[in-house]
Amino acid sequence: MFGRLGMSELLLIFGLVLIIFGPRQLPEIGRAMGRGIRDFKKAALELNDDQDDE
């Protein structure tokens, strides 16, 4: 699914994040990660478009 991470590892990571940051900050962290991934994809597409133009 995510490389070599199984379901038990993902649950452990999620549990640690929940303990460290608390339930109130998780939505904010999720939104920030989503924006970061979206910006990365957008930049990668623009880079591909620039290379295709040349």
PDB file of N, CA, C and O in Angstrom:
ATOM      1  N   MET A   1       0.837  -1.186   0.000  1.00  0.00           N
ATOM      2  CA  MET A   1       0.000   0.000   0.000  1.00  0.00           C
ATOM      3  C   MET A   1       0.880   1.246   0.000  1.00  0.00           C
ATOM      4  O   MET A   1       0.854   1.999  -0.974  1.00  0.00           O
ATOM      5  N   PHE A   2       1.649   1.490   1.044  1.00  0.00           N
ATOM      6  CA  PHE A   2       2.556   2.625   1.125  1.00  0.00           C
ATOM      7  C   PHE A   2       3.981   2.114   1.197  1.00  0.00           C
ATOM      8  O   PHE A   2       4.659   2.303   2.207  1.00  0.00           O
ATOM      9  N   GLY A   3       4.435   1.478   0.153  1.00  0.00           N
ATOM     10  CA  GLY A   3       5.778   0.931   0.164  1.00  0.00           C
ATOM     11  C   GLY A   3       5.809  -0.321   1.015  1.00  0.00           C
ATOM     12  O   GLY A   3       5.076  -1.274   0.750  1.00  0.00           O
ATOM     13  N   ARG A   4       6.643  -0.325   2.027  1.00  0.00           N
ATOM     14  CA  ARG A   4       6.778  -1.501   2.886  1.00  0.00           C
ATOM     15  C   ARG A   4       6.025  -1.350   4.204  1.00  0.00           C
ATOM     16  O   ARG A   4       6.186  -2.176   5.103  1.00  0.00           O
ATOM     17  N   LEU A   5       5.217  -0.323   4.331  1.00  0.00           N
ATOM     18  CA  LEU A   5       4.450  -0.131   5.560  1.00  0.00           C
ATOM     19  C   LEU A   5       3.172  -0.951   5.504  1.00  0.00           C
ATOM     20  O   LEU A   5       2.402  -0.857   4.548  1.00  0.00           O
ATOM     21  N   GLY A   6       2.954  -1.753   6.530  1.00  0.00           N
ATOM     22  CA  GLY A   6       1.728  -2.521   6.629  1.00  0.00           C
ATOM     23  C   GLY A   6       0.678  -1.772   7.432  1.00  0.00           C
ATOM     24  O   GLY A   6       0.895  -0.647   7.883  1.00  0.00           O
ATOM     25  N   MET A   7      -0.454  -2.419   7.596  1.00  0.00           N
ATOM     26  CA  MET A   7      -1.550  -1.790   8.327  1.00  0.00           C
ATOM     27  C   MET A   7      -1.175  -1.564   9.791  1.00  0.00           C
ATOM     28  O   MET A   7      -1.509  -0.521  10.353  1.00  0.00           O
ATOM     29  N   SER A   8      -0.492  -2.515  10.415  1.00  0.00           N
ATOM     30  CA  SER A   8      -0.141  -2.343  11.820  1.00  0.00           C
ATOM     31  C   SER A   8       0.831  -1.178  12.016  1.00  0.00           C
ATOM     32  O   SER A   8       0.729  -0.447  13.001  1.00  0.00           O
ATOM     33  N   GLU A   9       1.777  -1.001  11.080  1.00  0.00           N
ATOM     34  CA  GLU A   9       2.708   0.124  11.182  1.00  0.00           C
ATOM     35  C   GLU A   9       1.989   1.453  11.011  1.00  0.00           C
ATOM     36  O   GLU A   9       2.276   2.414  11.726  1.00  0.00           O
ATOM     37  N   LEU A  10       1.058   1.513  10.071  1.00  0.00           N
ATOM     38  CA  LEU A  10       0.298   2.746   9.858  1.00  0.00           C
ATOM     39  C   LEU A  10      -0.546   3.094  11.082  1.00  0.00           C
ATOM     40  O   LEU A  10      -0.641   4.262  11.458  1.00  0.00           O
ATOM     41  N   LEU A  11      -1.156   2.091  11.703  1.00  0.00           N
ATOM     42  CA  LEU A  11      -1.944   2.335  12.910  1.00  0.00           C
ATOM     43  C   LEU A  11      -1.054   2.817  14.053  1.00  0.00           C
ATOM     44  O   LEU A  11      -1.453   3.691  14.824  1.00  0.00           O
ATOM     45  N   LEU A  12       0.138   2.258  14.167  1.00  0.00           N
ATOM     46  CA  LEU A  12       1.073   2.697  15.202  1.00  0.00           C
ATOM     47  C   LEU A  12       1.487   4.149  14.982  1.00  0.00           C
ATOM     48  O   LEU A  12       1.521   4.937  15.927  1.00  0.00           O
ATOM     49  N   ILE A  13       1.799   4.499  13.748  1.00  0.00           N
ATOM     50  CA  ILE A  13       2.176   5.882  13.426  1.00  0.00           C
ATOM     51  C   ILE A  13       1.018   6.824  13.717  1.00  0.00           C
ATOM     52  O   ILE A  13       1.213   7.884  14.311  1.00  0.00           O
ATOM     53  N   PHE A  14      -0.189   6.444  13.302  1.00  0.00           N
ATOM     54  CA  PHE A  14      -1.359   7.283  13.557  1.00  0.00           C
ATOM     55  C   PHE A  14      -1.590   7.465  15.052  1.00  0.00           C
ATOM     56  O   PHE A  14      -1.923   8.561  15.503  1.00  0.00           O
ATOM     57  N   GLY A  15      -1.415   6.393  15.821  1.00  0.00           N
ATOM     58  CA  GLY A  15      -1.579   6.479  17.271  1.00  0.00           C
ATOM     59  C   GLY A  15      -0.564   7.419  17.904  1.00  0.00           C
ATOM     60  O   GLY A  15      -0.909   8.212  18.779  1.00  0.00           O
ATOM     61  N   LEU A  16       0.682   7.332  17.464  1.00  0.00           N
ATOM     62  CA  LEU A  16       1.712   8.228  18.002  1.00  0.00           C
ATOM     63  C   LEU A  16       1.418   9.689  17.654  1.00  0.00           C
ATOM     64  O   LEU A  16       1.576  10.577  18.492  1.00  0.00           O
ATOM     65  N   VAL A  17       0.992   9.927  16.426  1.00  0.00           N
ATOM     66  CA  VAL A  17       0.659  11.300  16.021  1.00  0.00           C
ATOM     67  C   VAL A  17      -0.511  11.818  16.849  1.00  0.00           C
ATOM     68  O   VAL A  17      -0.519  12.977  17.264  1.00  0.00           O
ATOM     69  N   LEU A  18      -1.485  10.971  17.084  1.00  0.00           N
ATOM     70  CA  LEU A  18      -2.641  11.367  17.892  1.00  0.00           C
ATOM     71  C   LEU A  18      -2.221  11.704  19.316  1.00  0.00           C
ATOM     72  O   LEU A  18      -2.722  12.668  19.896  1.00  0.00           O
ATOM     73  N   ILE A  19      -1.310  10.926  19.886  1.00  0.00           N
ATOM     74  CA  ILE A  19      -0.847  11.188  21.250  1.00  0.00           C
ATOM     75  C   ILE A  19      -0.023  12.473  21.301  1.00  0.00           C
ATOM     76  O   ILE A  19      -0.179  13.276  22.220  1.00  0.00           O
ATOM     77  N   ILE A  20       0.853  12.669  20.314  1.00  0.00           N
ATOM     78  CA  ILE A  20       1.754  13.824  20.330  1.00  0.00           C
ATOM     79  C   ILE A  20       0.999  15.125  20.073  1.00  0.00           C
ATOM     80  O   ILE A  20       1.174  16.096  20.808  1.00  0.00           O
ATOM     81  N   PHE A  21       0.167  15.152  19.045  1.00  0.00           N
ATOM     82  CA  PHE A  21      -0.471  16.408  18.637  1.00  0.00           C
ATOM     83  C   PHE A  21      -1.868  16.604  19.207  1.00  0.00           C
ATOM     84  O   PHE A  21      -2.322  17.741  19.328  1.00  0.00           O
ATOM     85  N   GLY A  22      -2.546  15.551  19.552  1.00  0.00           N
ATOM     86  CA  GLY A  22      -3.896  15.664  20.093  1.00  0.00           C
ATOM     87  C   GLY A  22      -4.940  15.708  18.991  1.00  0.00           C
ATOM     88  O   GLY A  22      -4.622  16.009  17.840  1.00  0.00           O
ATOM     89  N   PRO A  23      -6.174  15.411  19.334  1.00  0.00           N
ATOM     90  CA  PRO A  23      -7.234  15.317  18.327  1.00  0.00           C
ATOM     91  C   PRO A  23      -7.635  16.662  17.712  1.00  0.00           C
ATOM     92  O   PRO A  23      -8.198  16.691  16.618  1.00  0.00           O
ATOM     93  N   ARG A  24      -7.359  17.755  18.386  1.00  0.00           N
ATOM     94  CA  ARG A  24      -7.769  19.057  17.856  1.00  0.00           C
ATOM     95  C   ARG A  24      -6.884  19.519  16.710  1.00  0.00           C
ATOM     96  O   ARG A  24      -7.349  20.229  15.818  1.00  0.00           O
ATOM     97  N   GLN A  25      -5.628  19.131  16.721  1.00  0.00           N
ATOM     98  CA  GLN A  25      -4.707  19.602  15.693  1.00  0.00           C
ATOM     99  C   GLN A  25      -4.627  18.671  14.490  1.00  0.00           C
ATOM    100  O   GLN A  25      -4.055  19.051  13.468  1.00  0.00           O
ATOM    101  N   LEU A  26      -5.178  17.474  14.576  1.00  0.00           N
ATOM    102  CA  LEU A  26      -5.093  16.535  13.455  1.00  0.00           C
ATOM    103  C   LEU A  26      -5.729  17.071  12.174  1.00  0.00           C
ATOM    104  O   LEU A  26      -5.132  16.916  11.109  1.00  0.00           O
ATOM    105  N   PRO A  27      -6.918  17.699  12.222  1.00  0.00           N
ATOM    106  CA  PRO A  27      -7.462  18.241  10.973  1.00  0.00           C
ATOM    107  C   PRO A  27      -6.565  19.308  10.338  1.00  0.00           C
ATOM    108  O   PRO A  27      -6.436  19.374   9.116  1.00  0.00           O
ATOM    109  N   GLU A  28      -5.951  20.137  11.180  1.00  0.00           N
ATOM    110  CA  GLU A  28      -5.048  21.162  10.651  1.00  0.00           C
ATOM    111  C   GLU A  28      -3.831  20.522   9.995  1.00  0.00           C
ATOM    112  O   GLU A  28      -3.395  20.961   8.930  1.00  0.00           O
ATOM    113  N   ILE A  29      -3.286  19.495  10.622  1.00  0.00           N
ATOM    114  CA  ILE A  29      -2.135  18.796  10.061  1.00  0.00           C
ATOM    115  C   ILE A  29      -2.517  18.132   8.739  1.00  0.00           C
ATOM    116  O   ILE A  29      -1.752  18.178   7.775  1.00  0.00           O
ATOM    117  N   GLY A  30      -3.686  17.522   8.692  1.00  0.00           N
ATOM    118  CA  GLY A  30      -4.160  16.889   7.461  1.00  0.00           C
ATOM    119  C   GLY A  30      -4.327  17.888   6.330  1.00  0.00           C
ATOM    120  O   GLY A  30      -3.944  17.616   5.193  1.00  0.00           O
ATOM    121  N   ARG A  31      -4.900  19.043   6.641  1.00  0.00           N
ATOM    122  CA  ARG A  31      -5.059  20.079   5.613  1.00  0.00           C
ATOM    123  C   ARG A  31      -3.709  20.569   5.112  1.00  0.00           C
ATOM    124  O   ARG A  31      -3.518  20.758   3.911  1.00  0.00           O
ATOM    125  N   ALA A  32      -2.780  20.773   6.026  1.00  0.00           N
ATOM    126  CA  ALA A  32      -1.445  21.238   5.633  1.00  0.00           C
ATOM    127  C   ALA A  32      -0.745  20.208   4.760  1.00  0.00           C
ATOM    128  O   ALA A  32      -0.095  20.566   3.778  1.00  0.00           O
ATOM    129  N   MET A  33      -0.869  18.941   5.106  1.00  0.00           N
ATOM    130  CA  MET A  33      -0.259  17.891   4.285  1.00  0.00           C
ATOM    131  C   MET A  33      -0.923  17.833   2.916  1.00  0.00           C
ATOM    132  O   MET A  33      -0.241  17.667   1.905  1.00  0.00           O
ATOM    133  N   GLY A  34      -2.235  17.968   2.872  1.00  0.00           N
ATOM    134  CA  GLY A  34      -2.952  17.962   1.596  1.00  0.00           C
ATOM    135  C   GLY A  34      -2.519  19.116   0.705  1.00  0.00           C
ATOM    136  O   GLY A  34      -2.313  18.933  -0.494  1.00  0.00           O
ATOM    137  N   ARG A  35      -2.380  20.304   1.286  1.00  0.00           N
ATOM    138  CA  ARG A  35      -1.907  21.458   0.509  1.00  0.00           C
ATOM    139  C   ARG A  35      -0.493  21.219  -0.014  1.00  0.00           C
ATOM    140  O   ARG A  35      -0.186  21.545  -1.161  1.00  0.00           O
ATOM    141  N   GLY A  36       0.358  20.655   0.824  1.00  0.00           N
ATOM    142  CA  GLY A  36       1.739  20.388   0.416  1.00  0.00           C
ATOM    143  C   GLY A  36       1.809  19.396  -0.728  1.00  0.00           C
ATOM    144  O   GLY A  36       2.571  19.591  -1.675  1.00  0.00           O
ATOM    145  N   ILE A  37       1.023  18.337  -0.651  1.00  0.00           N
ATOM    146  CA  ILE A  37       1.000  17.344  -1.727  1.00  0.00           C
ATOM    147  C   ILE A  37       0.446  17.957  -3.001  1.00  0.00           C
ATOM    148  O   ILE A  37       0.970  17.708  -4.086  1.00  0.00           O
ATOM    149  N   ARG A  38      -0.615  18.764  -2.882  1.00  0.00           N
ATOM    150  CA  ARG A  38      -1.200  19.413  -4.055  1.00  0.00           C
ATOM    151  C   ARG A  38      -0.220  20.370  -4.705  1.00  0.00           C
ATOM    152  O   ARG A  38      -0.108  20.402  -5.930  1.00  0.00           O
ATOM    153  N   ASP A  39       0.494  21.155  -3.899  1.00  0.00           N
ATOM    154  CA  ASP A  39       1.492  22.080  -4.440  1.00  0.00           C
ATOM    155  C   ASP A  39       2.638  21.328  -5.107  1.00  0.00           C
ATOM    156  O   ASP A  39       3.140  21.754  -6.147  1.00  0.00           O
ATOM    157  N   PHE A  40       3.055  20.210  -4.511  1.00  0.00           N
ATOM    158  CA  PHE A  40       4.125  19.409  -5.098  1.00  0.00           C
ATOM    159  C   PHE A  40       3.707  18.852  -6.452  1.00  0.00           C
ATOM    160  O   PHE A  40       4.477  18.904  -7.411  1.00  0.00           O
ATOM    161  N   LYS A  41       2.490  18.319  -6.535  1.00  0.00           N
ATOM    162  CA  LYS A  41       1.995  17.780  -7.807  1.00  0.00           C
ATOM    163  C   LYS A  41       1.894  18.872  -8.861  1.00  0.00           C
ATOM    164  O   LYS A  41       2.240  18.661 -10.024  1.00  0.00           O
ATOM    165  N   LYS A  42       1.417  20.043  -8.446  1.00  0.00           N
ATOM    166  CA  LYS A  42       1.294  21.166  -9.377  1.00  0.00           C
ATOM    167  C   LYS A  42       2.654  21.578  -9.909  1.00  0.00           C
ATOM    168  O   LYS A  42       2.801  21.827 -11.106  1.00  0.00           O
ATOM    169  N   ALA A  43       3.659  21.653  -9.030  1.00  0.00           N
ATOM    170  CA  ALA A  43       5.004  22.023  -9.455  1.00  0.00           C
ATOM    171  C   ALA A  43       5.595  20.968 -10.376  1.00  0.00           C
ATOM    172  O   ALA A  43       6.276  21.302 -11.345  1.00  0.00           O
ATOM    173  N   ALA A  44       5.342  19.696 -10.083  1.00  0.00           N
ATOM    174  CA  ALA A  44       5.856  18.617 -10.931  1.00  0.00           C
ATOM    175  C   ALA A  44       5.215  18.677 -12.319  1.00  0.00           C
ATOM    176  O   ALA A  44       5.898  18.469 -13.322  1.00  0.00           O
ATOM    177  N   LEU A  45       3.919  18.959 -12.387  1.00  0.00           N
ATOM    178  CA  LEU A  45       3.247  19.069 -13.687  1.00  0.00           C
ATOM    179  C   LEU A  45       3.776  20.261 -14.480  1.00  0.00           C
ATOM    180  O   LEU A  45       3.975  20.168 -15.692  1.00  0.00           O
ATOM    181  N   GLU A  46       4.002  21.381 -13.793  1.00  0.00           N
ATOM    182  CA  GLU A  46       4.550  22.551 -14.476  1.00  0.00           C
ATOM    183  C   GLU A  46       5.948  22.275 -15.000  1.00  0.00           C
ATOM    184  O   GLU A  46       6.305  22.733 -16.086  1.00  0.00           O
ATOM    185  N   LEU A  47       6.738  21.534 -14.244  1.00  0.00           N
ATOM    186  CA  LEU A  47       8.090  21.191 -14.680  1.00  0.00           C
ATOM    187  C   LEU A  47       8.026  20.294 -15.920  1.00  0.00           C
ATOM    188  O   LEU A  47       8.805  20.472 -16.856  1.00  0.00           O
ATOM    189  N   ASN A  48       7.107  19.339 -15.927  1.00  0.00           N
ATOM    190  CA  ASN A  48       6.940  18.472 -17.091  1.00  0.00           C
ATOM    191  C   ASN A  48       6.475  19.276 -18.303  1.00  0.00           C
ATOM    192  O   ASN A  48       6.946  19.043 -19.417  1.00  0.00           O
ATOM    193  N   ASP A  49       5.565  20.210 -18.099  1.00  0.00           N
ATOM    194  CA  ASP A  49       5.071  21.031 -19.196  1.00  0.00           C
ATOM    195  C   ASP A  49       6.200  21.890 -19.774  1.00  0.00           C
ATOM    196  O   ASP A  49       6.299  22.057 -20.989  1.00  0.00           O
ATOM    197  N   ASP A  50       7.047  22.429 -18.898  1.00  0.00           N
ATOM    198  CA  ASP A  50       8.169  23.245 -19.360  1.00  0.00           C
ATOM    199  C   ASP A  50       9.157  22.410 -20.166  1.00  0.00           C
ATOM    200  O   ASP A  50       9.711  22.885 -21.157  1.00  0.00           O
ATOM    201  N   GLN A  51       9.377  21.184 -19.749  1.00  0.00           N
ATOM    202  CA  GLN A  51      10.308  20.311 -20.460  1.00  0.00           C
ATOM    203  C   GLN A  51       9.737  19.905 -21.819  1.00  0.00           C
ATOM    204  O   GLN A  51      10.478  19.775 -22.793  1.00  0.00           O
ATOM    205  N   ASP A  52       8.420  19.705 -21.882  1.00  0.00           N
ATOM    206  CA  ASP A  52       7.779  19.337 -23.147  1.00  0.00           C
ATOM    207  C   ASP A  52       7.842  20.480 -24.154  1.00  0.00           C
ATOM    208  O   ASP A  52       7.943  20.251 -25.359  1.00  0.00           O
ATOM    209  N   ASP A  53       7.780  21.706 -23.652  1.00  0.00           N
ATOM    210  CA  ASP A  53       7.825  22.879 -24.548  1.00  0.00           C
ATOM    211  C   ASP A  53       9.190  23.037 -25.209  1.00  0.00           C
ATOM    212  O   ASP A  53       9.287  23.569 -26.315  1.00  0.00           O
ATOM    213  N   GLU A  54      10.230  22.584 -24.546  1.00  0.00           N
ATOM    214  CA  GLU A  54      11.581  22.768 -25.074  1.00  0.00           C
ATOM    215  C   GLU A  54      11.913  21.727 -26.047  1.00  0.00           C
ATOM    216  O   GLU A  54      13.015  21.723 -26.596  1.00  0.00           O
TER     217      GLU A  54
END
